[in-house]
Amino acid sequence: MLVNNAGYTNPVPLQQVKMADFEKTINVNLYGPFTIVKTLLNRGNRFDLIVNIASTAGINGRSGWLTYSASKAAVINMSQVMREELSIYGTRVVCLSPGRTATDLRKTLAPDEDPSTIMQPEHVAQVINTMSSPVGRFIDSENIVVRQ
């Protein structure tokens, strides 16, 4: 199993987005997972399951989160293409889109938010664990939304 869990953002209004920051967000959130999968496949690695972590922000863009929302929407679509192309190798590709999760990035972006009121990383890990289990083979979805 391969899990791509990259996440970076610097939320600012559209007019304040710096190109360097936009490029960094795309590089981390989109090019990172793409490059890892492509490199490993080109080296002959095969996986039963690839899990790409996107975000609910990739489904419904959020004001001030343009770069993050756009990059995570691209991860959702990239996962759909990977799913189609890699199925011939027996590889399942699943995209998970968690809602607000108490990660280090979230603590930095919302320091006043009580982490006990939002989803914990362990909840997302449990979904990944289910997807990798025998019962997970019967779950067929292009993008699984995980919310508290």
C-alpha angles and dihedrals in degrees: 000000000000121000119193107199107165121152134170134148143154104198114214135143117277095257091055098049110120116213091230090056092046089052092047091052092050091044094053101035101037113013092044097061092037093052094046093051094043094047094047093047091048088053090055098258115147127192134200089210137018117189118195116193114218125156142242083251086070090060098042113024116225128218109257092017100083098132095044094044092048093048094049092047086055090051090054092052094042088054091054091054092045089050091056097042099043098044089087087068093050091255118144115207117200128182119206120199110194123193122222108337130184097245129144089257091053091050089054094047097042107025093164094053115107104237091207089067095060137055118290124226088244089066091058090045089055090055090050089049090052091049090054094048125088091261089054090068088070094055107093114185135132093213126015116202114212116195137159 
